């Protein structure tokens, strides 16, 4: 678009407002068209991914079959003979599939699906649900985002004038909390405010059931009930973004308060409000709007797990419920809506940006000067390429150069190329190893210097200690609990197939350290096994065919409460005639209670606590209460002392053995308690450390390295290469990456590593690529880059040897600080049931605890302990990343 040159008189006839409106309207029009094309391409890519296996086609075929089935139940089809009705149904299905284009080839069919997706042509019911769900998410995200934005800027302005005070240091120290997503903060808020302090009753008022998400008869209304339900999720969003926002804005404003024009304004005696409004906020308005939009995009992406946690009937919860019910229609519809909302957010950002920044132009109107890229002619590049191939052929020019190198000293070729390429061939034995060790120790010296610089910062020390501890736990777990063993144990498969591996643990009890905060002595698990009694077991022959085995099981009971349950596990070697067993309970005060008599077959479990007949005879509120309390005492005071269970077994086969194990399950167990399946979460936390570190490191390293490579290639080659990379980045900006990764898991592969690959693919074209690109644009103008290019250095060598090493001071801290993001990605995916089905992880423990209503029943530790480990892991890597950033930026 060429700029129309106006004379001075013509310029004076147009008002500044008209010129601004013209500029903005052209800019908005072009950006609107560009964003629409971006949305179309993004949604089409989504359709190709989803429908590669025919999922969308099956969705439409299912809708058609369902509609035809309902039609066949009414007149006139219900009066037809079965054969005619079947033929009519098949004919109707063929016609409707033809109308939908399902009988066409893949490409035309996918284009038709694209048109229906863009217009949300999935049926009136789906459109109605989307229209009702969208306001819930929009209101929650919009209000929370605005609150965070205004609060963080207001506080940052105040802190910019008083750097280093207590509040400033507090905000700086709390800034790493932002690495945790909003739903993690929501779990902590539920624990503290709803479970402990009872400040907010959750859920307040009406509780949203799962099935209701597909009906949503009630549209959103900002009434008192919905506002009350929104307090906790909105507060979680605010906490997740507030501290980092304050820290970032404070650093930004602090830099501007040192500008000369701000100092001059202070000297003139302007009020602080005027200085803030005219000299600080006004110059940075474009950056402020950009930050606001980026925050909005991030919050849209976090809506799914947060809405699931708080049962908020928004688009995110609708998508997750559609996954649970495998409803492809709602999956595609919600992904399209997410893409539209992200694109609208970017579009509004561009409009505000065009009004605020007069430098924004369209096309050739841009006033930004671009340096012309010097490119070799195609023929010259082809000659260099073929020459390189020939030089690598055996016996070609390489041999000639080597002959010169290996000749007499007077004729030897001492060029850098020859020395580098052939010098090692004439080295003495061991020289290559010495050179390798020298390079190794040189790199170790560099790392030691870097380490000494890092440990000067308390955050660096804390981060290093935390990471080393996590690595030690991961290595210890891999060595002592291999993957197969951990997977088998977590599923409850022990060495004895007839019993669970965890059968000796109580079910769903808190950890033992709960006892430290109570005045009563809470009972712990007591196990007495007859196989370990030795000489206490008495065997007596009653007749030639009958043998009496008397097994006394004694134990001391010093606790102030009853056991949670009492189970007996019998084993016998009898094959044909089952032994007869009788049991007598002896108390410390001399009482005897006849418990029961029964026969034992092979392996049986006797649930003493659940015996209804015994409970009626004891006349107590429970079997443990009747066995451990004196009769007739209203207070049910526990009788402490030594108890004994006398088991008599009568066998009717020679050499028959009978063994019994009694387990009095306590009300506390281990350092982390147990879940309803009697499993100890310690195994999940140990293997979760391995899984979390592997997931985080693989994701961060893969994303960072590939982003840097793409940025370097785009900057150096520029032109259409850079254009394609930038367009892919824009498309990636409006795609809901988490939703698409989950859909790949549901529709194609149940491997969490495939999901990681999808997330890395989206992460490559994220905001990090733009940051690396901006840095490479600066390096590209350096004199040594121009010199290398002038000397004929190849493009890839310049990228590998000159561009990439220069970005290491930025890449290393960013890669370390990216690890917490993937750590929380894994936890979020596990919370949404996207995880390895055979191995326990931190996210899986959190999900199972929330599914069991841990807050409602007081089992908050089942969720809060893995949440704490996630937070500490993220804080360790974030702290180390901040320290590395300070050190490397200062040295660079």
N, C-alpha and C positions, 0 to 999 in steps of 0.2 A: 504494500500500500504506500504510494508515493505521497510525500508531504506537499500540499499546495502552498506555493510561495505567495505571500500576501505583501502588498506594498504597505508603507507606513500609514498612509491614509486609510487603507482597508482595515489594517489592524486596529486603528483607533475607533472605527465604526462598530467593531465587535466588542462586547463587554467581556470581562474576564470570566464571568459566570457562564456565558455562552460558549466560550472557548473550552472551559473545563468540562461542560456537559458534552460537547462534541467529542473531546478526547476520551472521556469516560464511556460514552455510549459506544464508540468504536471498539474500545478495549473490552467492554463487557460483552458486546456482540461476538467478537472473535473468541473470547474465552468461553462464552456459553456454548458456541458451536464445538469448540475443542473439547470441552468437558462432556458434552453429549456424545460425541464420537468415542471418547474415552470410556464412558459408561457402557455404550453399546459393545465395544470391544471386550471390556471386562466381563460383562454378563455373557457374551458369546463364549469366551474362554471358560467361564464357569459351566455353561451348558455343555460344552465339549467334554469337560472333565467329568461331569455328572453322568452324561448320557453316553459316554464311551462304552459302557457295558449295557446300555439300553434301559437305564433306570427310569428316565423321563418317559420314554415310550411305554414302558410297562405301567407307569403311573396313569397315563391317558387311557391305555387299554383297560385298566382296572376301573377307571371312572365310567368308561363306556359300558363295560359289562355290568357294573352296578346299576346304571341307569336303565339299561335294557331289562335287567332282571326285575326291577320295580315295575316297569311297564308291562311285562308279561303277567304280573299278578292282577292287573286290572282288565276291564272290558276293552275291546272284545276278545282279547287273547286268552282270558281265563276260561272261555267256553269252547276253545278249539281243542281238537284231539292233540295228544302229546306230540305226535310226529309233526303235525302242521305248526304247532306252537314253537317247536324246536327250530324248524326251518325258517319261520318268520323271525325268530330271535337272531339266528345266524345271518340272515339277510340284513337285518337292521344293524347288526354289529359291523358288517362289511361296509355298509353305506356310511355309518358314522366314522369309522376309521379312515375311509376315503376322504370324508369331509375334513377330518383332522390332519390329513396328509400322512398318515401312518404307513400307507402303502408306497410311499415315495422313497427314493434313495436317501442316504444319510445326510448329505449336504443340504438339499432342499428341505428335508424334514427338520434339520437343526435350525435352519433359517426361520421356518414357521414357528418353531418353539421359541426362538429369539423374539419374534414379533409378539407372541402371546405373553412372554415374560415381561417385555417392556411395558405392555399395557395391563399387566396383572390379570390376564384373561384365564383365570383358573376356576371360574365359577363364582356365582354370587355369594355363596357361603364363605368361601375363602376370602373374598374381598371384604365381606362384613367383619370377619375376625381380624383381618389386618387393620381395618379402619378403627376398630375398637382398641386394639393392642398398641398401635403406634403412639397415641397420646400419652399412655403411661410411661413409655420409655422417653419420649421427647420432653415431658414435663420433669421427670426425675433428672435426666442428664442436663437439661437446660438450666434448671434452678440451681443444681449443685455446681455446675460449671461457672455460672455467673457469681455465685457466692464465693467460690475459691478464688476466682479471678479478682474480684473487688477487694476481698480481705488480704490476699497476698500482696497486691500492689500497695494498698494503704499502709500495711505494716512495713513493707520493704522501703517505702519512702521515709518512714520515721527512722528505721535502722540505718539508712544511708547517711544520716547526719550524725549518728552516734555509733560508729563502728568499734567493735571490741568490747562493748559493755556486756553485762550478764545475759540480757535477752538475745543479743546478737550471737553470742557464743552458743546459747541454747538452740537457736534456730539452725545454726550451722551444724551442731551435733546431731540434731534430729532430722536433717535433710536426707540421710540414707533411708529413712522409713518409706520414702516415695517408691523405692524399688519394689515394694510389696504391692500387689494389685488391690483394688478396692474390696474384693470379697474376703481377702485375708483380714483386713481391718474390720470388716463386718463380723467375722467370726469372733474376733476379740471383743468387739462391742457387745455382741450377744452374750458372751461369757460374763463380762463385767457388769453391764447395765441391766440385762434381763435375768441372768442366772444368779449372780451374786447379790447385787444391790437391790434388785427388784424395782428399779426406778421406772423402767418401761416394761409393761406386761406384753410379752410377745407370744403369739400374735395378738395384737389388739383388735377387739371386735370380731368381725367376720374373718374366718380363715378360708383361704383360697384352696380348694381341692384341685387335684391334678386334672381331673376330667373337665373341670370348668374352663380350662384354658382354651378349649376348642369351641366353646359356645360363647363365652364372654357376652352374655346378654346385657350386662351393665356397661355402658361406655364410661370413660373416665370423667369424673367430676372433681374439681378441687375443693371438696367438702372437708369437714373436720375429720371425718374418719380416714379418708385417704391421706390427708396431711399428717395425721398421727402415725399411720403406717409408713409414711415416707421418711420419718425422722431418722431412723437407724440407717437405711441405705444411703440417704443423702449425707449423713454424717460420715459414713465410711468413705464415700467419694471425696469429701472435703479433706479428710485426714490423709488419704492416699496421695493427694496432690498439693496440699497446703505448704508443707515445710520445704519441699524442693522448690516450689514456686517462690516462696519468700526468699530463699537463699539465692536463687538465680536473679530475681529482680533486684535484690539488695546489692549484689555484685555489679549489676548493670548500672543501676542508679549511682552507686558509689563512684564508678568511673566517670560518669557525666558531671557529678558535683565538683570534680576537680578541673573542669574546663575553664578556660579564661573568661568566657562570657558569663558563666555562672558566678565566678569570683567577682567580676565587675558588677553584676546585678546585686550581689550582697553588699558591695561597697557603696552602691547608690542608696542603700537603705530600703530595698524592696522587702515586702513581707515574705515569710517562708511560703505561704500559700501561692503568692504570685510567682515566685521563683519556680516552685514545683509545676505550676500550670503552664507557664510561658517558656521556661528555659530547660526544663527537664522532661516533662511529659510530652510536650509538643514535638520535639525532634525524634522521639522514639516511638511515636504512635504507630507507624507501620510495623515495627518490631513487636509492639504490644498486641496488635491485631493478629499478627502471624502466630504468636505464642498462644493466643486465645483459641485460634482455629485448630492448631495442633493438639492442644489440650482437649478440645471437643472431639476430634477424631479419635484420640486415645480412649476417651470415656465411652464413645459409641462402641468401641471394640470390647470394652470390659462389661458391657451390659448383661451378657449372657449369664456368667456365673453369679453375678451380684443379684440379678432378678430371681434366679433359682434359689439362692440362699434365703432371700426374704419373701419368697412367694409373691413377687410383684408381677402383675399380669401384663408384661410388656413384650416387645418383639423378641428380646433375648430369651425369655422363658418359653415363648411360643416355639422358637427354634429348637430348644433343648427337648421340650416335650414331643415335638414332631420326630426327633431322633429316637426317643424312647418307644414311640408307637410306629416307627418306620413309615411315617407319612411323608412321602416324597413331595407331595403338592405343597405342603407348608414349608418344607425345607427350601425349595426353590423360591417360593414367594418371599420368605423372610430374607434370604440372601439378596434378592433383587431390591427389597426395601432398604436393607442396610446399604447397598451400593448407592441407591438414590440419595439417602440421607447424608452419606459421606460426600457425594458429589455436590449436593446442595450446600453443605458446609464450606467446601472449597470455593464454590462459586460466590457465596456471600463474602468470603474472605477477599476474593479478587475485586469485588465491587468496592468494599471499604478501602482496600489498598489503593485502588485507582483514584479515589477521592482524596486520600490522605497524602499520597506521594505524587507530586507533579512530574517526577522523572519517569513515571510509567508511560510507555508508548506502545504502539502496535506496529509490528513488522519493521519496515525501513524507517519508521519515525523514531526508532530508538536512538538516543544520543550516546549510547555506550560505544566506545571505540574498541574495535576488535583487531587484534594483530593478525595480519595475513599469514596463513599457514604456508610455509615454503615446502612444496612437495616436488619430488623428483618426477620426471616424465615416466610414463608407463614403460617405455622401451628400456630406459636406463635401469628401472627397478627389475625388469625381467632379465636383463643381462647380469645384474648382480646376483639374482636368485640362481640362474643357471651356472654362473661361475662358482658359487658356493657348493652346488651339487658336484661339479667336476672336481673341485679341490678335495672333496671327501672320498672320491673313488680310489680304490687301492692302486698303488703304482703311479699315481698322477703327480701333480705338483707337490703334494705332500712329501713324496719320496725325494724330490729334488731339494726341497728345503731341508729335509733331514740329512741328505748327503752333505750339504753345505755345513750343517751344524756339526756333524760328526767328523769333518775333515781336519786338516792341520789347523793349528791355532791361528796361523797367519791368514788362513782363508776361511775361518769359521764365521758363520753368520750369527752375529751377536744381537740381532734385532729382538725387541720385546716379544714379538709374536713367536719367533723361533725358540727363544729361551723358555717361554711359557708352555709351548706345545711339545717340545722334544727334550727339554733339559732333564726331565726325570728319567729318561731312558738310559742315560749314562751315569746315573747316580750310583754310589756305592751301596752295597746291601745294608738295609736298615735305615737308609736316609729317608725313605718315604714314611716310615713309622715315626722317625724323629720329627719330621715336618708335621705330621698329623698331631703328635703330642704337643708340639710347640703351639700349633693353632688352637688346640683344645685348651691348654693352660692360658693362652692369651684371652680366650673367651671367658674362661673362669675368672680371670683377673677383672675383666669388665663387669661380670655379674657380681663379684664381691664388692667392687666399688659402688655399684648400683644398690646392693643390699645395705651397705653401710649408710648410704644416703637415705634409704627408705626408713630404716629403723630410727632415724632422728625424729620422725613424726610418731606421736602416740597412736594415731590411726593406722599407720603402717605396721607397727608392732602388733597391735590387736588383730589386724587382718591376717598377718602372717601366722600368728599363733593359732587363730581359728582355722585357717586353711590347713596347716600342718596337722592339727588334731583331726580334721575331717579325713585327710589322706591316710593318717594312721588307722582310723576306724575302718576305712574302706579296705585297706590292705589286710588288716587283721580279719575282717569278715570274709574276704575272698580266700584266704588261706585256711581258715577254720570251718567255714560254712560254705561249701561250694554251691553253685547255682542249683544243681539238681536236688541236693539235699535240702536247701532252703525252700525250694518250690514244693517238695514233698511234705515237709514239716508244716508249711503254712496251710496246705490243704488238709492237714490232720492225719496224714498217712504215716503211722509209726512203724516200728519194727514188728509189732503184733498187729496183723491185719484186722483182728476182731475188735481192736480198741483204737481210739484216737490217740495221736501223739501227745495231746494236751489233756488227757483224761484226769490227771492228778491235780489240775488247776481248778480253782473255783471259777464260776461263770460270772462275768460282768461285775467285778469288784474293783474298788479303788486301790492305789498303791499303798505300801506299808507306811510311808511317811505321813499319811493322814493321821496315824495314831499319835504322832508327835504333838498334834494340835488339839487333842481331846483329853479329858480327865479320865475317861474309861480306858481299860486295856482291851482293845479290839482283838477278837480271836483271829489267829492265823491258822493255816491248814496243818492238820496233824495226820500223818500217815503211819500206819502200823501194818506190817506185812509178815504173815506167818512163815514165809520162806527165809526170813532173817532172824527167827526166834531161836533156832538151834535146838538145845536140849529142853526148852520149855514145852515143846510139842510132845504130847503123851499118846502112845499107841498101845492098845490093849485088845487082845483077841477074845471076843465074847464067845463065839462058837467057831467051828471049822470054816464056816462060810461067811461069818460076820465079824467085822473088826470095828472097834470104836477108836476114833481119833479125837482127842480133846485138845483144842487150840485156845489158850488164854491170850487175849489181846489187851494188854494194859497200857494206859497212857495217863499222863498228868494234865489236868485242865485248870489253868490259873486265870482264865479270862473273865471279863465282866459282861459278856454277851454270849448269845447262843451261836452255834455253828450255822452257816448259811444253809447247808444241807449235809446229809450223811448217806454215803453209798458204800456197799460192800461188793467186792469183786471176787467171785468164786471160780476156781479152776480144779478140774478133776481128770484123772487119767482113765476113769471107768469107761468102758466101751459098750457094754450091754446092759448092766444093771446100774441105774443111777443111785448114788448115795443119798441117804436121808440126813438132813441137817436140822439141828435145833439150836436156838440162840437164846442166851440169858444175859441180861444187862445187870451189872453190879455197880452200885453207887458208893461214894465215900462214906455215906451215913449208914451203910449196912443193908440197904434195900436191894431186892432182886425183882427184876421185871422180865417175865417170859415174853420174848419178842415174837417168834414165829417158828414154824416147822415147815420144811418143804424139801423137795428133791432137787439135786443139782445135776445138770446135763452139760458136760464139757465146760463151756464158759458162759456164765450168766452174771448179770449185774442186778443186785438187789437194792432198790431205792427205798431205804429205810424211812426217809423223811416223808415219803408220799403214801405210806401205808395208812389207809383210812380206818381199817379195823383197829389197828394199834392206837390211833389217835382217839377213837371213841373210848377205848379202855383206859387211856391215860387221862382223859377228861381235861385236856389242855388246849391252848390255842394253836399249838403246833407240836409235832413229834419231838424236835429238839428241846422245846420248852418243857415237855413232860419228862424227858429223860434227864435233864440237867437241873431241874428245880425240885425242891421238897414238896410233897403233896400237902394241900390245904393251906399253902402260903399265898395270900392274895397278891403280894408284891412280886411274886415269881422270882424271888431272889435265887441266884445261881449258887449251887453247892459246889465249891471248889475242892479239888483234891484228886486222888487217883481213881480212875474208873477202869472197869474191866468188862470186855465183851467175851463171854465164854461161848465158844462154838463147839458143838459136839456133832461129829459126822460118823454115820454108820455105813460102812461099805460092805458090798456083797460079792466082791471079786477079789481074788488074791493079788497082793502087791498094788492095791489101788491107793493112789495118793489124793489128798484133798488139801488145797491151800486157799486161804482167804486173805484179802487185803481190805482193811477198813480205812476210809478217808473221811475225815471230818473237815469239810471245806470251810475255810475261814472267810471273814468278811473283808480282808485285805490280802494282797498278794504282790510280791515283787516290787520293783521300783517304778513300774509303769501301769500296774493293775492288769486286768484282763478284759477281753471282749466277751460278748454272749456265746461265742464258740470256744471259750476257755483259752484262747490263744494269748500268748504274751506278746504285747506290741514291741518288745525289745528286738525281736527278730526282724520285724518290719522296719524299725528305725535303723538297725544296722545295715540291712540290705538296701534300705532306702537311701542311705548315704552313698553307697556304691552307684546305685542307679541315678541319683540326683547329680552327682559329680560327673558321671559319664555323659548324661544328657546335656548338662550345662556346658561342659567343656567342648563337646562335639558341636553343639549348636553355635556357641560363641566363636570358636576357631573357624569353623566352616563359613559362617556368615561374614566375619571380618576379613578373612583372606580373599574370598571371592568378591566381596564388595570393593576392596582396594584394587584388585586386579581389573575389575570392570571399570572403575573410575579412572585408573591410569590409562587403560586402553582408549576409553572415550575421550579423555583430554588430549592425549597425544595424537590420535588419528583424526579427532574432531569430525566435522562434516556429518555425513549420514550415520557413521558409527556412533558418534556421541548423540545424535538425534534419536536413534533407535533406543539407546540406553535411557535417555531422558523420558521418552514416551512410555517405555515399560515402567519406569518409576512412577509416572503419573497414573498409569493404569493400576499399579499395585496400591497406590494411595487410596483408591476408592473401593478396593476389594476387601471384604471381611475375612482376613486371613485365618482367624481361629475357626470360623464357621466352615470355611472350605477345607481346612485340615481335618476337621471332625468328619465332614462328609466323605473325604477320601478314606478315612478309617472305617466308616460304616459301610460304604459301598464296595470297596476294593480290597483293602488289606487290613487285617487286624494287628499288624505290627506297629508298635509305637515308634520304631525307627523310621518307618516310611512316613509317619506323621511328622517326625523331626525333619526329614528331608524336605517335606512340603513347607514347613515353617522356615527352614533355612532358605529355600527358594524365594519365599516372600521377603524374608529379612534382607536378602542381598540387595533388593531394589528399594530399601527403606531410606529413612532420613540419613543414615550413616553414609550411604553412597554420595549423597549431595555434599556432606561435609568433607569427605575425602576428595571429591571433585574440586571443591573450592580451594583446597590446599594444593592440589596438583596444578591448578591454573596459576597459582603464584610461583611454584617451583619451575614451571615450564618457561617462565620469562627469565630464569637465571642465566648468567653468562656461561657457566660451565655446560649447561644443556645446549646452548647455541654453539659452543665450541665443539662439543661432541658431534652435533649434527653436521657442522661444517666440515669436520674431518671425515665424514662419510660413515659414521657409526650406524649400524642398522637400527631400525625402529625398535625391534624387540630387545636389543641389547641396551638401548637407552632406557627403555621401560624397566628392564630387569636390574641394571647396574646404577642408574642415576635417579630415576623417579621413585621407585619403591623404597630404597634405603632411606630416603629423606623423610618418609612419612612414619618411620618406626616410632619416634617419640610421641606421636599421636595415636598410632595404631595399638601399641601395647596397653596403655591405660584404658582405651576404649574397649578393647577386647576383654580385659579383666572385668570391667564394669558391665559388660554385656552378659556375663555368666549368670548373675542373679535373675536377669530377665528370662532366660531359658529354664532356670531352676523353677521359677514360679509358673512358667508355661507348663512344665511337667505336672506340677501340683494342680493347676487349673484343669488340664486335660484329665487327670485322674479323678478330680472332683466331678467332672462331667462324664465319668465312666469310660474314658478313652485312655486305656493303660494296658500294660502287659498283664494278661489274665492269670499268669502263673507265678508272679513274683510280687511280694509286698513292697509298697513304696509309701512315702510320707503322704502323698496325695490320696492314695487309696485308704489309708487309715483315717484321714480326715473325712473322706466321703462316707465311709462306713459309720463313723461316729455321728455324722449329721443325719444320715438315713435312719439311725436308731433313736433320733431325738435326744441326743446326749444332754442338751441343755435342759430339756424338760424334766429329765429324770436325775439330774445332778451329776452326770458323768462327763463333766466339762473337760477333765484331764485327758480323755481319749481324743479330744480334738485339739486342745490347747498345747499339749506337749509337742506334737509334730508341727503345729503352727510356729511354736517357738524355735524349733530347729530350722525351719525354713527361713524365719526372720534372721537368726544368727548366721546362717550360711550366706544369705544375701548381704547382711551387714559386713561380714568378713571380706567378701570379694569387693564390695563397694568401698570399704575403707582402704584396702590395699590399692585399688584403682585410683582413688583420690591422691594417695601418697605418691604413687608412680607418676601421676599427672603433674604434681608439683615439682618432683625431682627432674623429670625429663623435659618439661617445659622450661624450667630454669636453666638447665644445661644447654638446651637448644637455643 
